[in-house]
Amino acid sequence: MITDLLARHAEAHPDRVFVVTDAAEWSFGAVDAAARRFGAMLQARGIAPGDHVALIAGNSAGFLVAWFGINLAGAVAVTVNTQLVGEGLAYVVAQSEAKLVVADRAFLAAQGAVGQGAFQGIPLIELAPDADLLADLLAGGDVGVELRPVRLPPLAPATMMYTSGTTGLPKGVVNSHAAYEAAGAEIVAALGFSPQDRCMVVLPLFHANPQMYAVMSALEVGYALVLREKFSATSFFDDARRFRATCFTYVGTILSILVARHDEDRDHALRFCTGGGAPEKVWREVEQRFGVKVRELYGMTEIGGFVSLNTEGATRIGSCGRLRPDMDVRIVDADDEELPAGAQGEIVVRPLKPGVILSGYWRQPDKMAEACRNLWFHTGDRGHIDADGYLHFHGRIKELIRRGGEMVSPVEVETALRKMPGVADCAVVGVDDAVLGQEIKVLVVPEEAPLAPADVVAFLDGRVPSFMIPRYVEFAASVPKTETEKVQRHKIAYVDARVHDMASAERRIEPRHGGVVSGSGEG
């Protein structure tokens, strides 16, 4: 179990710092003790092994205490995107079959009483701010019993995270304890983390990136996690200096924003960063300006977090590195025939050890069967493997939009927008963006009366997460489709004089909820 690693450090060096925030520092011993109290509280409320508990919280020591506590009770932590609202939130909570919701005060305050109706009567535990929460748990809180030990096999589910699909609603990706432990062991072996490291976490903890790259490597070697509430380009290097950070995890957008906002800055202890989506030019700029080595990888939630990684001894700029020893990766054509080195095709993955990729899509076996046809997991991404064994990523075959580290399903945005009065039809597509990787464009077909671009954005605000709010709006008489009514998205993937840019100073409509990152660098 994941929590065995936490217990090991709590026993071997209980006073070693594990979590650092603006508020305080917490040791391995303190976090382990608080997590055990939290697990006991869940058991006292009827949570049994295998139950699902929705965890909706920002970056904090409390998130980790709750996450570990859920696992200590033998339950599955459903880590929910804190930007979900309305029907999207209700769908995830209901589809996950959560028996309990754990949410922090900031999220609950933003939702209000109406928004909390998405919990549909499911019991709620309010997660207090770190200082209050940990103090209460360490003092015993309202728990009158000790944690009843739970032992689960390695292939037992540990987490569920929802990822967008191209043709429907999000899918719940179930990952086992084995998948997490393998990810931590492999990334430590590849990057050489040490107990003296301090990893700065600027991405939301509900994502696989910080969970599998940062938290699991910290549990492997016993280093400290520096948790930031959000990514801020303005304070990034000041924070790194203040907290003596030695590394961080990224999505490509973060590196692009840092390069856009900062000239040379080497007055820090940062040695390297790891993540995916760094353009080659940005990669070189980060290393030259900041003296930070970029350890680009290729991965996704479904495939154990990552399957390839650049290392100190084996790096090829522009690639995603060489393959993990416990993964088999191939490039195939449309008929699933393997392609030779250098040829582009779909990236497919197969584990060489049990449990190191997803266990399945929750309550969607048809989606799992579709993704795992011919006994290989099909990523929907295009790439090639060169003659030296380095994997190269060339973009998505599927229609998902990768905006600032978030995966956006066009179908989700279209479904919401079709409910807008005056909209006869619509289509959503991703268009290239130098900072965010992709931006969202919506093509709207009005019924009769003309619509204003600002009205489209205002309608979506509060109905979809802020990272799904389109930057570009175009009006047209029809949506280009095939004879079978499939949207021909490639025909609308342009930005020209017909398209309204909602990021311009005069027309910008600011969403009410912050994203993972933003074009200004303040996420």
C-alpha positions in Angstrom: 0.0 0.0 0.0 1.1 3.6 -0.6 0.7 4.3 3.1 3.3 1.7 3.9 6.0 4.1 2.5 4.7 6.9 4.7 4.7 4.7 7.8 8.3 3.6 7.0 9.6 7.2 7.0 7.5 8.1 10.1 9.1 5.3 12.0 12.7 5.7 10.7 12.9 9.5 11.0 9.6 10.9 12.4 10.9 14.5 12.8 12.2 14.9 9.2 10.2 17.5 7.3 7.8 16.1 4.8 5.3 19.0 3.9 6.1 22.7 3.6 3.5 25.4 3.1 3.2 29.1 3.8 1.7 28.2 7.1 4.1 25.8 8.6 6.2 22.6 8.1 5.0 19.1 9.0 7.1 16.1 9.6 6.6 12.6 8.3 5.6 11.6 11.8 3.0 14.3 12.1 1.4 13.6 8.7 1.4 9.9 9.4 -0.3 10.3 12.8 -2.8 12.8 11.4 -3.6 10.5 8.4 -4.2 7.6 10.8 -6.6 9.7 12.8 -8.4 10.7 9.6 -8.6 7.1 8.5 -10.1 6.2 11.9 -12.7 9.0 11.5 -13.7 7.6 8.1 -14.1 4.1 9.6 -16.2 5.5 12.4 -18.4 7.0 9.8 -18.9 3.7 8.1 -16.3 3.8 5.3 -15.2 0.2 4.5 -12.4 -1.2 2.3 -13.2 -0.6 -1.3 -15.6 2.3 -0.8 -15.1 5.4 -2.8 -14.5 8.8 -1.1 -14.5 12.0 -3.2 -11.6 14.4 -2.2 -12.0 17.9 -3.4 -9.4 20.2 -2.0 -6.6 22.6 -3.0 -2.9 22.1 -2.4 -2.4 21.7 1.3 -1.1 19.4 4.0 -4.7 18.6 4.6 -5.1 17.2 1.1 -2.3 14.7 1.7 -3.6 13.8 5.2 -7.1 13.1 3.7 -5.6 11.2 0.7 -3.5 9.0 3.0 -6.3 8.6 5.5 -8.7 7.4 2.8 -6.2 4.7 1.7 -5.5 3.8 5.3 -9.2 3.0 5.7 -8.8 0.8 2.7 -11.0 3.1 0.6 -10.4 4.6 -2.9 -9.6 8.3 -3.1 -11.5 9.9 -5.9 -9.5 13.1 -6.4 -11.8 15.7 -8.0 -10.9 18.7 -10.1 -11.6 21.7 -7.8 -12.8 23.8 -10.8 -15.8 21.5 -11.6 -19.2 23.1 -11.3 -22.8 22.3 -11.8 -23.6 19.3 -13.9 -20.0 18.3 -14.4 -19.4 18.1 -10.6 -22.7 16.3 -10.1 -21.8 13.7 -12.7 -18.3 12.9 -11.2 -19.7 12.6 -7.7 -22.6 10.4 -8.8 -20.7 8.3 -11.4 -17.9 7.6 -9.0 -20.4 6.2 -6.5 -18.8 8.1 -3.7 -20.0 7.2 -0.2 -18.6 10.3 1.3 -17.3 13.7 0.1 -14.3 15.4 1.7 -14.0 19.0 0.6 -12.0 22.0 1.9 -13.6 25.3 2.9 -12.4 27.2 -0.1 -14.1 24.9 -2.5 -17.3 24.8 -0.5 -17.4 28.6 -0.2 -16.9 29.0 -3.9 -19.7 26.5 -4.6 -22.2 28.0 -2.2 -25.3 26.1 -1.0 -26.7 25.7 -4.6 -23.4 24.2 -5.9 -23.2 21.8 -3.0 -26.4 20.4 -4.2 -24.2 18.4 -6.7 -23.3 16.2 -3.7 -26.9 14.9 -3.9 -27.3 14.2 -0.2 -24.0 12.3 0.1 -22.4 12.9 3.6 -19.8 15.6 3.7 -16.7 16.2 5.8 -15.4 19.8 5.7 -11.6 19.9 5.5 -10.4 22.7 7.8 -7.3 24.8 7.1 -4.0 23.0 7.7 -3.2 24.4 11.1 -6.6 23.7 12.6 -7.0 20.3 10.9 -3.6 18.9 11.9 -3.8 20.3 15.4 -7.3 18.7 15.9 -6.3 15.4 14.4 -3.0 15.1 16.3 -4.9 16.0 19.5 -7.4 13.2 18.9 -10.2 15.2 17.4 -13.7 13.7 17.7 -12.4 10.2 17.0 -12.8 7.9 20.0 -11.3 4.8 18.4 -8.0 3.9 16.9 -7.5 3.1 13.2 -8.4 -0.5 12.4 -5.6 -1.8 10.3 -6.5 -2.7 6.7 -4.3 -4.8 4.4 -4.9 -4.6 0.7 -3.2 -6.5 -2.1 -0.9 -4.5 -4.4 -3.5 -4.6 -7.3 -6.2 -3.1 -5.1 -7.4 0.3 -6.3 -5.9 3.3 -4.6 -7.3 6.3 -6.6 -9.7 7.3 -9.3 -9.2 10.4 -11.4 -11.5 11.6 -14.2 -10.2 12.3 -17.6 -12.1 13.7 -20.5 -13.1 11.6 -23.5 -13.5 12.6 -27.1 -17.0 11.3 -27.6 -18.7 11.6 -24.2 -18.5 12.3 -20.6 -15.3 11.9 -18.5 -14.1 8.5 -17.6 -13.0 7.5 -14.1 -9.4 6.1 -14.4 -8.8 3.6 -11.6 -5.1 3.1 -10.6 -3.8 0.5 -8.1 -1.4 0.8 -5.3 1.1 -1.1 -7.5 0.8 1.5 -10.2 1.7 4.3 -7.7 4.5 2.4 -6.1 6.0 1.5 -9.5 5.8 5.1 -10.7 7.6 6.3 -7.6 10.3 3.7 -7.8 11.0 4.2 -11.5 11.1 8.0 -11.4 13.5 7.9 -8.4 15.7 5.4 -10.2 15.8 7.5 -13.3 16.3 11.0 -11.8 18.2 10.2 -8.6 16.2 12.0 -6.0 17.8 12.2 -2.6 16.5 12.8 1.0 18.0 16.3 0.7 15.8 17.3 -2.2 12.8 19.7 -1.9 10.3 19.4 -4.7 8.1 22.4 -5.3 4.6 21.4 -6.3 2.8 24.2 -8.3 0.3 21.9 -10.1 -3.0 20.8 -8.4 -2.6 17.7 -6.3 -5.7 16.2 -7.8 -3.7 15.6 -11.0 -1.6 12.5 -11.7 1.4 14.6 -12.4 2.1 15.8 -8.8 0.7 12.6 -7.3 2.9 10.2 -9.2 6.0 12.3 -9.9 6.3 14.4 -6.7 4.4 12.7 -3.9 5.5 9.2 -4.8 9.2 10.0 -5.2 9.0 11.9 -1.8 7.6 8.7 -0.3 10.3 6.6 -1.9 13.3 8.6 -0.6 12.0 10.8 2.2 12.4 14.3 0.9 10.2 17.3 1.5 7.3 18.6 -0.7 7.0 22.4 -1.0 3.3 22.9 -1.7 2.2 26.1 -3.5 -1.4 27.0 -3.7 -1.1 27.7 -7.4 1.5 28.4 -10.1 2.7 32.0 -10.2 5.3 33.1 -12.7 5.9 36.3 -10.8 6.8 34.7 -7.5 8.2 31.4 -8.9 11.9 31.9 -8.4 11.4 33.9 -5.2 9.4 31.0 -3.8 12.1 28.6 -4.9 14.7 30.6 -3.0 12.6 31.1 0.1 11.8 27.4 0.4 15.2 26.1 -0.9 13.5 24.0 -3.6 15.8 21.8 -5.7 13.3 20.6 -8.3 9.7 20.9 -9.5 7.2 19.2 -11.8 5.7 20.9 -14.8 3.4 20.8 -17.8 4.8 22.5 -20.9 2.8 25.6 -20.3 4.6 26.4 -17.1 7.9 26.4 -18.7 6.7 28.5 -21.6 5.3 31.1 -19.2 8.5 31.2 -17.2 10.6 31.8 -20.3 8.1 34.5 -21.4 8.2 36.3 -18.0 11.8 36.0 -16.8 15.2 36.8 -18.2 18.2 34.9 -16.8 17.8 33.8 -13.2 20.3 31.3 -11.7 20.2 32.5 -8.1 18.4 29.5 -6.7 19.0 25.8 -5.9 16.8 24.3 -8.6 18.6 21.5 -10.4 16.0 20.0 -12.6 12.3 19.7 -13.4 10.3 16.9 -14.8 7.0 16.7 -16.7 5.7 16.7 -20.2 4.9 19.1 -23.0 8.1 21.2 -23.2 8.6 22.6 -26.8 12.2 22.1 -27.9 12.9 25.9 -28.0 11.5 26.4 -24.5 13.5 23.4 -23.2 16.7 25.0 -24.4 15.8 28.4 -23.0 15.0 27.0 -19.5 18.4 25.2 -19.3 20.3 28.2 -20.7 18.6 31.0 -18.7 17.8 29.3 -15.4 20.4 26.5 -15.2 17.6 24.0 -14.7 17.8 20.6 -16.4 14.6 19.6 -18.2 13.7 16.0 -17.7 10.9 15.7 -20.3 8.8 12.5 -20.2 5.8 11.0 -21.9 2.8 9.9 -19.9 -0.8 10.1 -19.0 -3.1 9.1 -16.1 -4.0 5.8 -17.7 -0.4 4.5 -18.2 1.2 4.7 -14.8 1.9 8.4 -15.0 4.7 8.0 -17.5 6.3 5.4 -19.8 9.5 7.2 -20.9 11.8 9.8 -19.4 15.0 11.7 -20.2 17.7 11.2 -17.5 21.1 12.6 -16.6 22.9 9.9 -18.6 20.4 9.6 -21.4 18.9 12.8 -22.8 17.9 13.8 -26.3 16.4 17.3 -26.5 13.1 17.2 -28.3 12.3 13.7 -27.2 10.4 12.1 -24.3 13.3 9.9 -23.3 13.9 6.2 -23.2 11.3 3.7 -22.0 10.8 2.5 -18.5 12.0 -1.0 -17.9 8.6 -2.2 -16.7 6.8 -0.9 -19.9 6.6 -2.1 -23.4 5.9 0.7 -25.9 5.4 0.5 -29.7 4.3 2.6 -32.6 1.6 1.1 -34.7 -0.4 2.0 -37.9 -4.2 2.1 -38.3 -4.3 -1.7 -38.4 -2.2 -2.1 -35.2 0.8 -3.3 -37.2 4.1 -2.3 -35.6 6.0 0.3 -37.5 9.8 0.5 -37.9 12.1 2.9 -36.0 11.5 6.5 -37.2 8.0 5.9 -38.6 5.1 7.9 -37.1 2.0 6.2 -35.8 -0.1 5.7 -32.7 1.7 5.2 -29.3 0.5 2.0 -27.7 1.6 0.7 -24.3 1.6 -2.7 -22.5 2.9 -3.3 -19.0 5.7 -5.8 -18.3 4.7 -6.2 -14.7 1.2 -6.5 -13.1 -0.7 -3.4 -12.2 1.6 -0.7 -13.5 -1.1 0.9 -15.8 -4.7 1.6 -15.1 -6.9 -1.2 -13.7 -9.8 0.1 -15.8 -12.4 2.8 -16.5 -14.9 2.8 -13.7 -18.3 1.3 -14.8 -17.2 1.7 -18.4 -15.9 -1.7 -19.5 -16.7 -0.9 -23.2 -14.3 2.1 -23.0 -11.6 -0.1 -21.5 -12.0 -2.7 -24.2 -11.9 -0.1 -26.9 -8.7 1.4 -25.5 -7.0 -1.9 -24.9 -7.8 -3.6 -28.3 -5.3 -6.3 -29.4 -4.0 -6.3 -25.8 -2.3 -2.9 -26.1 -3.5 0.3 -24.5 -4.0 2.8 -27.3 -3.1 6.3 -26.1 -4.6 8.2 -29.0 -1.3 10.1 -29.4 1.0 10.2 -32.4 4.7 9.6 -32.1 7.8 7.7 -33.2 10.7 5.8 -31.6 14.0 6.7 -33.1 16.9 4.2 -33.8 18.4 4.9 -30.4 15.2 4.1 -28.5 14.0 7.6 -27.7 10.3 8.2 -27.8 9.1 11.3 -29.7 5.6 12.8 -29.3 3.9 14.5 -32.3 0.4 15.4 -31.0 -3.0 13.9 -30.4 -4.8 11.7 -32.8 -8.0 12.1 -30.8 -9.8 15.3 -30.6 -9.0 16.3 -27.0 -7.7 19.8 -26.5 -4.6 20.1 -24.3 -4.9 23.6 -22.8 -2.4 24.6 -20.1 -2.0 21.0 -18.8 -5.8 20.4 -18.7 -7.4 18.0 -21.1 -10.6 19.4 -22.5 -13.3 17.4 -24.3 -15.0 19.4 -27.1 -18.1 17.4 -26.4 -18.4 18.7 -22.9 -18.2 22.3 -24.0 -20.6 21.7 -26.9 -23.1 20.0 -24.6 -23.1 23.0 -22.2 -23.3 25.6 -25.0 -26.2 23.9 -26.8 -28.4 24.8 -23.8 -27.9 28.5 -24.5 -31.0 30.2 -25.8 -30.5 31.2 -29.4 -27.8 28.6 -30.2 -28.9 26.2 -33.0 -25.6 24.3 -33.2 -22.0 24.6 -32.3 -18.6 23.0 -32.5 -15.4 23.3 -30.4 -11.9 22.8 -31.5 -8.3 23.4 -30.3 -6.1 25.9 -32.1 -2.3 26.2 -31.5 -1.1 28.6 -28.9 2.5 29.5 -28.1 2.0 29.6 -24.3 -0.8 27.2 -23.4 -0.1 24.7 -26.1 -3.7 25.0 -27.4 -6.5 27.4 -27.0 -10.2 26.7 -27.3 -12.3 28.0 -30.2 -16.0 27.6 -30.5 -18.0 28.0 -33.7 -21.6 29.0 -33.0 -24.6 28.7 -35.3 -27.3 31.2 -34.1 -30.9 30.3 -34.5 -32.3 33.7 -35.7 -31.4 36.6 -33.6 -27.7 37.6 -33.6 -25.6 36.7 -30.6 -22.7 38.6 -29.1 -19.3 36.8 -28.5 -19.3 38.1 -24.9 -22.7 36.5 -24.3 -21.3 33.1 -25.4 -18.5 33.3 -22.9 -20.7 34.7 -20.1 -23.2 31.8 -20.6 -20.4 29.2 -20.2 -18.9 30.9 -17.1 -20.1 28.9 -14.2 -21.4 26.1 -16.3 -18.0 24.6 -17.2 -14.7 24.9 -15.5 -12.6 28.0 -16.3 -10.1 26.0 -18.3 -12.9 25.1 -20.7 -13.9 28.7 -21.4 -13.1 29.5 -25.1 -10.8 32.2 -26.0 -12.0 32.4 -29.6 -15.6 32.7 -30.8 -16.8 32.5 -34.4 -20.3 32.7 -35.8 -21.3 30.8 -39.0 -24.4 29.6 -40.9 -23.5 25.9 -40.3 -21.0 23.5 -38.7 -19.0 21.5 -41.3 -19.9 17.8 -40.9 -19.5 14.6 -42.8 -22.4 12.6 -44.3 -22.6 10.8 -41.0 -22.9 14.0 -39.0 -19.4 13.9 -37.6 -17.9 17.3 -37.0 -15.0 18.1 -39.4 -13.0 19.9 -36.7 -10.0 20.4 -39.0 -12.0 22.7 -41.1 -12.6 25.2 -38.3 -9.1 25.0 -36.7 -8.1 28.5 -37.8 -8.0 32.0 -36.4 -8.5 34.9 -38.9 -10.6 38.0 -39.3 -13.8 36.1 -38.9 -12.9 35.0 -35.4 -13.4 37.1 -32.2 -10.4 37.0 -29.8 -11.9 37.2 -26.3 -8.4 37.8 -24.8 -8.1 41.3 -26.2 -8.2 44.1 -23.6 -11.6 45.4 -24.7 -13.5 42.2 -24.9 -11.9 40.0 -22.2 -14.5 38.3 -20.0 -12.7 37.0 -16.8 -14.1 33.6 -15.6 -15.0 33.4 -12.0 -12.8 30.5 -11.2 -9.0 30.3 -11.6 -7.3 27.6 -13.8 -4.2 25.5 -13.4 -2.2 28.2 -15.2 -3.1 31.3 -17.2 -1.6 33.3 -20.0 -0.5 36.0 -17.6 1.4 33.5 -15.5 -0.9 33.8 -12.5 -3.0 30.7 -12.3 
